[in-house]
């Protein structure tokens, strides 16, 4: 094992070390390398799995790289927004707590002031009553009169009314202060925390949505990655199969050529003696075969006197069109028909006239059609009419 230590340390020489001497991690890596360096299609493929993997990942990076980066940025942005939202609501809750404390302290101070006001009114009433009693006693003594006993009672009643008014105002103010304190307390301990929780939930949902988009795109990428590799494998499989078929055809052709070459080598002509070959060189044939026979001359083909089938078909169509027109005018004579306006002329116009009138052709008209290169081929029957005055008509052979 010691002799492999130096080889194991150097990645360039590690391939020379047997697998059993590698660490488990190195053995796993070697197995992976072996699998990646194998052809993607057995039987002659020149593309390895490693090359396909590189092409596949390059394709995926080119197609989805920009959108992957954008989706990751969206997740980061949503996370930062959630963090900022929490910090903002922490500061907001601190402000609410300070506001609640301020409202509570304001109420305490107001209540204390109202209480002091009531005590001040009572003290002031006592001082005023004492001063007024002293003054009235002096006045009565100077006049030799007595003090009115109702004055002190009236002052006491007035002081009590003032105290009652102050107490009523103090009670109303205390109630308002308590309501303000409770409202501020509700904001600080109920409303504010609830708003913070709602905002954080919204931010968390935004993060989950951004992460879900990454997961969805990962699924799309996986399917696209598999399809891309499958296309390469299928294309390479077709190429390998075609190459194998071509190789088989080439080998078969070589075998056939070899067989033919052997057959020619073993043929009687190839086994001729020198004397026979000399005889062939002098006379042009081998002794057993005799002189070569002259080739039989072929009789020249006789050109048909009739026009081509397509030309004849077109001519018959025109004849039957003319016959249909003539049928529409039963009183017209052939001379009236032959005014140059019909689609045919000559023997063909005569044939159209006879077909329209009798449904048959005379022997002379049939002969005229033959002269034009047109065969009857059983289309219409012919007959020999009684002698009539011949009406000359030109003939024109179809081209």
C-alpha positions as CSV (number, residue, x, y, z in Angstrom):
1,X,0.0,0.0,0.0
2,X,2.9,2.4,0.7
3,X,3.9,2.4,-3.0
4,X,0.5,3.8,-3.9
5,X,0.6,6.6,-1.4
6,X,2.4,9.0,-3.7
7,X,0.2,8.0,-6.7
8,X,-2.9,8.6,-4.6
9,X,-1.9,12.1,-3.6
10,X,-1.5,13.2,-7.2
11,X,-4.8,13.3,-9.1
12,X,-2.9,13.0,-12.4
13,X,-1.4,9.6,-11.4
14,X,-4.4,8.3,-9.3
15,X,-5.8,6.5,-12.3
16,X,-2.8,4.0,-12.1
17,X,-4.0,2.9,-8.7
18,X,-6.3,-0.1,-8.5
19,X,-9.8,0.5,-7.3
20,X,-9.4,-1.6,-4.2
21,X,-6.7,0.6,-2.9
22,X,-8.8,3.8,-3.1
23,X,-10.7,5.3,-0.3
24,X,-14.5,4.8,-0.3
25,X,-15.0,8.4,-1.5
26,X,-12.4,7.9,-4.3
27,X,-14.0,4.6,-5.3
28,X,-17.4,6.3,-5.6
29,X,-15.8,9.1,-7.7
30,X,-14.1,6.6,-10.0
31,X,-17.3,4.7,-10.5
32,X,-19.0,8.0,-11.4
33,X,-16.2,8.9,-13.8
34,X,-16.5,5.5,-15.5
35,X,-20.2,5.9,-15.9
36,X,-19.8,9.4,-17.3
37,X,-17.1,8.4,-19.8
38,X,-19.2,5.6,-21.2
39,X,-20.9,6.2,-24.5
40,X,-24.4,7.3,-24.3
41,X,-25.5,4.6,-26.7
42,X,-23.6,1.3,-26.9
43,X,-22.6,0.0,-30.3
44,X,-20.4,2.7,-31.7
45,X,-21.5,6.1,-30.3
46,X,-18.8,8.7,-30.0
47,X,-20.7,10.8,-27.5
48,X,-20.1,10.2,-23.8
49,X,-22.6,10.7,-20.9
50,X,-20.3,13.5,-19.6
51,X,-20.5,15.4,-22.9
52,X,-24.3,15.1,-22.9
53,X,-24.5,16.3,-19.3
54,X,-22.4,19.3,-20.2
55,X,-24.5,20.1,-23.2
56,X,-27.7,19.6,-21.2
57,X,-26.6,21.9,-18.3
58,X,-25.4,24.5,-20.8
59,X,-28.8,24.4,-22.4
60,X,-30.6,24.7,-19.1
61,X,-28.4,27.6,-17.9
62,X,-29.0,29.5,-21.2
63,X,-32.7,29.0,-21.1
64,X,-33.4,29.4,-17.4
65,X,-30.4,31.3,-16.0
66,X,-31.9,34.7,-16.1
67,X,-35.3,33.7,-14.7
68,X,-33.6,31.7,-11.9
69,X,-31.6,34.7,-10.8
70,X,-34.8,36.8,-10.9
71,X,-36.7,34.3,-8.7
72,X,-33.9,34.2,-6.2
73,X,-33.9,38.0,-6.1
74,X,-37.6,37.9,-5.4
75,X,-37.1,35.6,-2.4
76,X,-34.4,37.9,-1.0
77,X,-36.5,41.0,-1.5
78,X,-39.5,39.4,0.2
79,X,-37.3,38.3,3.2
80,X,-35.9,41.8,3.5
81,X,-39.4,43.3,3.4
82,X,-40.5,40.9,6.1
83,X,-37.5,42.0,8.3
84,X,-38.2,45.7,7.6
85,X,-41.8,45.2,8.4
86,X,-41.0,43.6,11.8
87,X,-38.6,46.4,12.7
88,X,-41.1,49.1,11.6
89,X,-43.9,47.6,13.8
90,X,-41.5,47.3,16.7
91,X,-40.9,51.0,16.6
92,X,-44.6,51.6,16.1
93,X,-45.4,49.6,19.2
94,X,-42.8,51.5,21.2
95,X,-44.6,54.8,20.2
96,X,-47.9,53.3,21.2
97,X,-46.6,52.3,24.6
98,X,-45.1,55.8,25.1
99,X,-48.4,57.4,24.0
100,X,-50.3,55.2,26.5
101,X,-48.0,56.2,29.3
102,X,-48.4,59.9,28.4
103,X,-52.2,59.6,28.3
104,X,-52.3,57.9,31.7
105,X,-50.0,60.4,33.3
106,X,-52.1,63.3,31.9
107,X,-55.1,61.8,33.5
108,X,-53.4,61.4,36.8
109,X,-52.2,65.0,36.8
110,X,-55.7,66.2,35.8
111,X,-57.3,64.3,38.6
112,X,-54.8,65.6,41.1
113,X,-55.4,69.2,40.0
114,X,-59.2,68.7,40.3
115,X,-58.8,67.3,43.9
116,X,-56.5,70.3,44.8
117,X,-59.1,72.7,43.3
118,X,-61.8,71.2,45.6
119,X,-59.7,71.6,48.6
120,X,-58.7,75.1,47.7
121,X,-62.4,76.1,47.3
122,X,-63.2,74.7,50.8
123,X,-60.2,76.5,52.4
124,X,-61.0,79.7,50.6
125,X,-64.6,79.5,51.8
126,X,-63.5,78.9,55.4
127,X,-61.2,82.0,55.2
128,X,-63.9,84.1,53.7
129,X,-66.4,83.1,56.2
130,X,-64.1,83.8,59.1
131,X,-63.2,87.2,57.8
132,X,-66.8,88.1,57.1
133,X,-67.9,87.0,60.6
134,X,-65.1,89.1,62.2
135,X,-66.1,92.1,60.1
136,X,-69.8,91.7,60.9
137,X,-69.0,91.4,64.6
138,X,-67.1,94.7,64.5
139,X,-69.7,96.4,62.6
140,X,-72.5,95.2,64.9
141,X,-70.5,96.3,68.0
142,X,-69.9,99.8,66.5
143,X,-73.5,100.2,65.9
144,X,-74.7,98.5,69.0
145,X,-76.4,95.9,67.0
146,X,-76.3,92.1,66.7
147,X,-74.8,89.9,63.8
148,X,-77.3,88.4,61.4
149,X,-77.1,84.6,62.0
150,X,-78.2,83.6,58.5
151,X,-75.1,85.1,56.8
152,X,-72.8,82.3,57.9
153,X,-75.3,79.6,56.8
154,X,-75.6,81.2,53.4
155,X,-71.9,81.3,52.9
156,X,-71.6,77.6,53.8
157,X,-74.3,76.7,51.3
158,X,-72.6,78.6,48.6
159,X,-69.3,76.9,49.4
160,X,-71.0,73.5,49.2
161,X,-72.5,74.3,45.9
162,X,-69.1,75.3,44.5
163,X,-67.5,72.1,45.8
164,X,-70.3,70.0,44.3
165,X,-69.7,71.7,40.9
166,X,-66.0,71.1,41.1
167,X,-66.5,67.5,42.1
168,X,-68.9,66.9,39.2
169,X,-66.4,68.4,36.8
170,X,-63.7,66.3,38.4
171,X,-65.7,63.2,38.0
172,X,-66.4,63.8,34.3
173,X,-62.7,64.6,33.7
174,X,-61.6,61.5,35.6
175,X,-64.0,59.4,33.4
176,X,-62.6,61.0,30.2
177,X,-59.1,60.4,31.4
178,X,-59.9,56.7,32.1
179,X,-61.4,56.3,28.7
180,X,-58.4,57.9,27.0
181,X,-56.1,55.7,29.0
182,X,-58.0,52.5,28.1
183,X,-58.0,53.5,24.4
184,X,-54.3,54.1,24.4
185,X,-53.8,50.8,26.3
186,X,-55.8,49.0,23.7
187,X,-53.8,50.4,20.9
188,X,-50.5,49.5,22.6
189,X,-51.4,46.0,23.7
190,X,-54.1,44.8,21.2
191,X,-54.4,46.7,18.0
192,X,-50.7,47.4,17.4
193,X,-49.6,43.8,18.0
194,X,-52.4,42.5,15.9
195,X,-51.4,44.8,13.0
196,X,-47.8,43.6,13.3
197,X,-48.9,39.9,13.2
198,X,-51.0,40.5,10.1
199,X,-48.2,42.4,8.3
200,X,-45.7,39.7,9.2
201,X,-48.1,37.0,7.9
202,X,-48.5,38.9,4.6
203,X,-44.7,39.1,4.3
204,X,-44.3,35.4,5.1
205,X,-46.9,34.6,2.4
206,X,-44.9,36.6,-0.1
207,X,-41.8,34.7,0.8
208,X,-43.6,31.4,0.4
209,X,-45.0,32.4,-2.9
210,X,-41.6,33.4,-4.2
211,X,-40.1,30.1,-3.0
212,X,-43.0,28.2,-4.6
213,X,-42.2,29.8,-8.0
214,X,-38.6,28.5,-7.6
215,X,-39.9,25.0,-6.9
216,X,-42.3,25.1,-9.8
217,X,-39.6,26.2,-12.2
218,X,-37.3,23.5,-10.9
219,X,-40.0,20.9,-11.9
220,X,-40.2,22.5,-15.4
221,X,-36.4,22.5,-15.6
222,X,-36.3,18.8,-14.6
223,X,-38.8,17.8,-17.3
224,X,-36.9,20.0,-19.9
225,X,-33.6,18.5,-18.9
226,X,-35.0,14.9,-19.3
227,X,-36.5,15.8,-22.7
228,X,-33.3,17.4,-23.9
229,X,-31.2,14.3,-23.0
230,X,-33.8,12.0,-24.4
231,X,-33.6,13.8,-27.8
232,X,-29.9,13.5,-27.9
233,X,-30.1,9.8,-27.0
234,X,-32.7,9.1,-29.6
235,X,-30.7,11.0,-32.3
236,X,-27.5,9.2,-31.4
237,X,-29.4,5.8,-31.4
238,X,-30.6,6.5,-34.9
239,X,-27.1,7.5,-36.0
240,X,-25.6,4.4,-34.5
241,X,-28.3,2.1,-36.0
242,X,-27.8,3.7,-39.4
243,X,-24.1,3.2,-39.2
244,X,-24.5,-0.4,-38.2
245,X,-26.8,-1.0,-41.1
246,X,-24.4,0.7,-43.4
247,X,-21.6,-1.4,-42.1
248,X,-23.6,-4.6,-42.6
249,X,-24.4,-3.5,-46.2
250,X,-20.7,-2.7,-46.8
251,X,-19.7,-6.1,-45.4
252,X,-22.3,-7.8,-47.5
253,X,-21.2,-6.0,-50.6
254,X,-17.6,-7.0,-49.9
255,X,-18.6,-10.6,-49.4
256,X,-20.5,-10.6,-52.7
257,X,-17.5,-9.0,-54.5
258,X,-15.2,-11.7,-52.9
259,X,-17.6,-14.5,-54.1
260,X,-17.7,-13.0,-57.6
261,X,-14.0,-12.7,-57.7
262,X,-13.5,-16.3,-56.6
263,X,-16.2,-17.4,-59.1
264,X,-14.4,-15.6,-61.9
265,X,-11.1,-17.1,-60.8
266,X,-12.5,-20.6,-60.8
267,X,-14.5,-20.2,-64.0
268,X,-13.7,-22.4,-67.1
269,X,-12.6,-19.3,-69.0
270,X,-10.0,-18.5,-66.3
271,X,-8.8,-22.1,-66.3
272,X,-8.0,-22.1,-70.1
273,X,-4.7,-23.5,-71.2
274,X,-2.1,-21.4,-72.9
275,X,-2.8,-23.0,-76.2
276,X,-6.5,-22.2,-75.9
277,X,-5.8,-18.6,-74.9
278,X,-3.4,-18.3,-77.9
279,X,-6.1,-19.7,-80.2
280,X,-8.6,-17.1,-78.8
281,X,-6.1,-14.3,-79.3
282,X,-5.7,-15.3,-82.9
283,X,-9.3,-16.2,-83.9
284,X,-11.4,-14.3,-81.4
285,X,-13.0,-17.4,-79.9
286,X,-12.0,-20.6,-78.1
287,X,-11.8,-23.9,-80.1
288,X,-14.8,-25.6,-78.5
289,X,-17.2,-22.7,-79.0
290,X,-16.8,-22.0,-82.7
291,X,-17.0,-18.6,-84.3
292,X,-19.3,-16.0,-82.8
293,X,-22.8,-15.9,-84.4
294,X,-23.9,-12.7,-86.0
295,X,-26.6,-10.8,-84.2
296,X,-30.1,-11.0,-85.6
297,X,-31.4,-7.9,-87.2
298,X,-34.6,-6.5,-85.7
299,X,-37.4,-5.5,-87.9
300,X,-38.1,-1.8,-87.8
301,X,-41.2,-0.7,-86.0
302,X,-44.0,0.4,-88.2
303,X,-45.4,3.8,-87.3
304,X,-49.2,3.7,-86.6
305,X,-51.3,5.7,-89.1
306,X,-53.5,6.9,-86.3
307,X,-52.9,9.8,-84.0
308,X,-52.0,9.4,-80.4
309,X,-54.7,8.2,-78.0
310,X,-54.9,11.6,-76.2
311,X,-55.3,13.4,-79.6
312,X,-58.1,11.0,-80.7
313,X,-59.9,11.4,-77.3
314,X,-59.8,15.2,-77.7
315,X,-61.1,14.9,-81.3
316,X,-64.0,12.7,-80.3
317,X,-64.9,15.1,-77.5
318,X,-65.1,18.0,-80.0
319,X,-67.2,15.8,-82.5
320,X,-69.7,14.9,-79.8
321,X,-69.9,18.5,-78.7
322,X,-70.7,19.5,-82.3
323,X,-73.3,16.7,-82.5
324,X,-75.0,18.0,-79.3
325,X,-75.3,21.5,-80.9
326,X,-76.6,20.1,-84.2
327,X,-79.3,18.1,-82.4
328,X,-80.7,21.4,-81.1
329,X,-81.4,22.4,-84.7
330,X,-83.1,19.5,-86.4
331,X,-84.1,21.4,-89.5
332,X,-80.6,22.5,-90.4
333,X,-78.9,20.9,-93.4
334,X,-75.2,19.9,-93.5
335,X,-74.5,22.9,-95.8
336,X,-76.0,25.2,-93.2
337,X,-74.0,23.5,-90.4
338,X,-70.8,23.8,-92.3
339,X,-70.5,27.6,-91.9
340,X,-67.2,27.6,-90.1
341,X,-68.6,28.2,-86.6
342,X,-68.5,24.6,-85.5
343,X,-65.6,23.3,-83.3
344,X,-64.7,20.7,-86.0
345,X,-64.6,20.6,-89.8
346,X,-64.3,18.2,-92.7
347,X,-64.9,14.5,-92.0
348,X,-65.2,15.3,-88.3
349,X,-68.0,17.8,-88.9
350,X,-69.7,15.2,-91.2
351,X,-69.4,12.6,-88.4
352,X,-71.0,15.0,-85.9
353,X,-73.9,15.7,-88.4
354,X,-74.5,12.0,-89.0
355,X,-74.3,11.1,-85.3
356,X,-76.8,13.9,-84.5
357,X,-79.2,12.8,-87.2
358,X,-78.9,9.0,-87.3
359,X,-76.6,7.9,-84.5
360,X,-74.5,6.0,-87.0
361,X,-71.7,6.8,-89.4
362,X,-71.5,6.1,-93.1
363,X,-68.6,4.1,-94.5
364,X,-67.2,7.1,-96.3
365,X,-67.3,9.3,-93.2
366,X,-65.6,6.5,-91.2
367,X,-62.9,6.4,-94.0
368,X,-62.5,10.1,-93.7
369,X,-62.0,9.9,-89.9
370,X,-59.4,7.2,-90.5
371,X,-57.7,9.6,-92.9
372,X,-57.6,12.2,-90.1
373,X,-56.0,9.6,-87.8
374,X,-59.2,8.9,-85.8
375,X,-60.3,5.3,-85.0
376,X,-63.9,4.3,-84.3
377,X,-63.0,1.6,-81.8
378,X,-66.7,0.5,-81.6
379,X,-68.0,3.9,-80.7
380,X,-70.6,4.0,-83.5
381,X,-71.9,1.6,-86.1
382,X,-71.3,2.2,-89.8
383,X,-73.6,1.7,-92.8
384,X,-73.6,2.1,-96.5
385,X,-76.4,4.6,-97.5
386,X,-78.2,4.6,-100.8
387,X,-76.5,6.6,-103.5
388,X,-76.9,10.3,-103.0
389,X,-75.3,13.3,-104.4
390,X,-71.8,13.5,-103.0
391,X,-71.0,16.6,-101.0
392,X,-67.3,17.2,-101.2
393,X,-65.6,18.1,-97.9
394,X,-62.0,18.8,-97.0
395,X,-60.1,16.5,-94.7
396,X,-57.6,17.6,-92.2
397,X,-55.2,15.2,-90.4
398,X,-55.0,15.9,-86.7
399,X,-51.6,16.9,-85.4
